[in-house]
Amino acid sequence: MTENSFRHSFRTQHRLRPCEMTRGRRLRRPGGGVLRWTVLTVLLLLPAAVPQTRAADTVELWGMYEVVLRGPSQGNPFLDVHLAARFAQGYESIEVPGFYDGEGVYRIRFMPQKPGPWTYETRSNVPELNGKTGAFSVVKPSGANHGPVCVTNRFHFAYADGSPYRQVGTTCYVWTHQDEALQEQTLKTLATSPFNKIRFCVFPKRYAWNTNEPALYPFEGSPRNFDTTRFNPKFFQHFEKRILDLQRLGIEADIILLHPYDEGAWGFDRMTPLEDDR
């Protein structure tokens, strides 16, 4: 498996335009077509603390609108359930894939690019997830919400509202895989630093000064015996929490999705192309 560094702003959410991305965990679009695995990145609005079935009526521009649904937990929801929602405003519509978040909870997350009224309708091969509709309003951004970072004038970066973004970055490959005390220390150090971007990995790394076993892994199973068809929701919930911690500090997350730094310790560097794409 070769290194595939996927740089993006943690403010993006659905992968449809240069500054829009989705997070998927092996859910397929209705009608087929495997979604490439991406990492959730959010801005401003925190994910619900507990599962809910009704989303908020308003959301900020470039914020996160979340639809939370209850569905089947039996079998393998990551493979068996197809879920998406079409968000529409006037003649414009965008299809956003959903994902299974464990314990029978399904989520669809959308970052609106335009203010005003929006509607949505879900599509799924599971009856209890299909045909769910709703409406919400997108209001003006507030505070430090400048939107996602995008390329501007070919060689520069800027936020979606036009504010310049001049990156001063650092690398801390596996800070989210350390013990909680060290993670908190890292955040405190970053809070007093000049950095506005940090580059780090989804998967753990093993090298001379980093040989600890992570508390959580991206997949269910055990080292060298992971079931790559089943994601570990608790891992991603923790990963999302740390991205939000960075967001509160005004620091962009530059996330490496795939990398060969395993050295056989967990088997992630021996994943097949199909597993990589999942």
N, C-alpha and C positions, 0 to 999 in steps of 0.2 A: 504494500500500500504506500503510495507516494504522498508527500505532504501536500495538502490542499488548504492553503490559508484563505479563509473566507472573511474578508474584512467588511464590516458593516457597522453602522451606527446602531446602538442598542435602542434607539428610538423607532426603528422600523419594524413592520409587522407582516406585510403580505407581499410576496415575491411576484409582482406584476409589472412594476415600473422600476427605474433605477433606484429610487429611494423607498421602495415598498417590498416587504418580505412576509413570509408566513413561517409559522413553526408547525411542523408536522411530525408525528411519530408513527410512521408506517400506516397511514390511512390513505386510501385510494380515492381519487376523484370519482364521483358517481359516473358510471359508464366506463370505468377503467382508467388506466394510466397511473403508474406509481409516482407518488410525490417524492421529490428529493428531500432528504432529511435536512432540516434547517433548525436553527436554534431560535427560540423565542426571544424577541427583544421588545421592550415596552417603554413607554414614556408617560409620565405623570400619574395616570390612574393605576392604583395598585390592584392586583388580582383580588377577587373576593376571598375573604378569610375562610368562609364556609361555602359549600355548594349552594347555588341558588338557581331558580328557574326563570327569574325575571330580571332582565338587565336594566340599567339605569335609563332614565328618559332623556338625559342630556350627557354630552361628552365634549371635551375641548377639541378643537382642531388639532390634529396630530396626536391626540390622546388615544386611549384604548377603549373601544366599545367591545364588551364581552357578552356573548350569549352562552349560558350554562344550561345544559340539559341532562336529564337522567336517562340512562339507557342500559342495555345488557352488559353484564360483567362476566358472564360465562363464556366458555370457548376462548378464543384469542381476539379480543376487540381490535387490536392493532392491525390484524390482517382481515378480519371478517366484516368489520363495519366500515361502510363508506359514508362519509358525512361532509357536507359543504353548505355554505349559505351564499345566496346572491344578494348583495347590498346594492340598492338602487337609489339614484337621485335624478329625477327627470328622465332623460333618454340615456343616461349613463348608468352602467351597472358593472359590478366587479364580483367575481366568484372567489370566495375565500374558503380554503379547506379547514375542516375541524380536526380535533385530535382527542384521543382518549387520555384522561388524566387520572385514571385509577378509581377503584371503588364505585364503578358505575357512573362516573361523572364524565361528560363530554363538553368540550369548550370550543368555541369559535371566536377568534379575536381579530378585530378589524381596526385599522388606523385610518380614519377619514382624512381625505386630502382637501375637502371643500366644506365650507360652513353651510348651514341650512338643514332642512328636513331630509331624513333618509328612511328607507324601509328595508326590510330583509325578509327572506323566506328560505328555509332550510330544505335540503334535499338529502335523502338517505335511503339505503336499502333496508333500514330498520323502521318499521311503522311508527314507533314512539318517538323517533327523531325526525321524521319526515313531515314537511309541510308546516313547520312552526313559523309563525310570522310575527312581526313587531315593527315598531317605528320609534325613532328617536331624533333629537335635534343636536346639531353640532354647533357649538358656540365659540366665541373668540378665545384664543389662547391667553393664558395669564402667566404672570411671573416670568420665570426663566424658560418657559416653553417656547423655543424658537423653531421647533420641528426637527426632522431628521437632517443629518449632514449629507450633503450631496456634492458632486463635482460641479464646479462652476468655472466658466472661461477655460475649460480644458485642463488647466494645470493647477487649479486651486480648489479649495473647499469652502462651502458656505452652508449655513442652516437654510431650511426651506423658506424662512421669512426674509432671506437676503443678508442676514447678519453674517459677517465673516467668521470662519472657523480656522484658527491657526493652531495646528496640532503640536503639542509638546508631549511626546509619548514615552512610555517605559514598557518593559516586558517583565511579567511575573507569571511564567507559564502555568504553574499548577497551584496557585494560591488558594483556589477553591477546594483543593483536595487535601489541604492541611487541617490540623485540628482547629476547632472553633476559636480558641484563644489567639492563635497565630493569624487567622483570618481577620479577626477584629483588630489586631495590632496592625495588620496591613492596611486596613481601611483608615485607621487613625493616622498612620504615616502618610497615606495618600492625601488625607484632608489638609495637611500642612505643607504639601508639596506643590510645585508649579505644574504638575502633569494634568493634562486634560484628556488623555487617552491611555489605556493600558491594554496590552496584548496578552492573551492567555488562552489555554486549551480547554476543550471539553473533556477529552480523555486524560487520564493520569500519565505521568512520565516517570521513567526510571533512569537515573544516572548517578554519578559518583556521590553527590551530596543530597540526593533525594531518593530514598529507598523505602519510605513509609508506605503502608497499605492504606488507601483511602477508606473512609467510613462508608461511602456510597459509590456505586458503580452505575454507568448508564443503562446497563441491561440486567435482567434477572439472571441469577445463577451464581457461579463462583469462578475465580480466576482459571483461565484456560478451558472453562466449561460453561461459558455464558450462552444463554438463549438469545441470539440477536434478533429474533422475531418478537421479543417482548421487552419493551423499554421499562425502565424503573421510574415511575412517576415521582417518587420521593427525591431521587437524584435531581431531576429537572426542576422540581419545585424549589429545591435548595439553590440550584444554579441560577434560577430566575430571581430569587431573593437577593443574591449577591449582585446581579446586574442592576437591580433596583437600588441597592445600596450605593453603587457607583453613580447611578443617575442622580441621586440626591446630592452627590458631591460635584455634579457637573462634569463627570468623567465618562468619555465614550468607551464602549467595550469593543475591542478589536479581537474577535474570537476565531481561533483556529479549530475548524471542525475535525479534520483528519490529519494525522501525523504519524511518523514511524518511530517514535521515541519509546516504544514499549520494550524492545529487546526480549520479547518472548515471555515477559513476566505475567501478562494477563491474556495475551493472544489477540489484542486489538490490532497489532501490526500485521496480523495474518488473516485479517478479514477479507472476504472475497469482494469483487466489484459489486455484486448484487447486494451484499451486506453494507458496503459503503454507501450505495445509493438509497438504501432503505432509510 
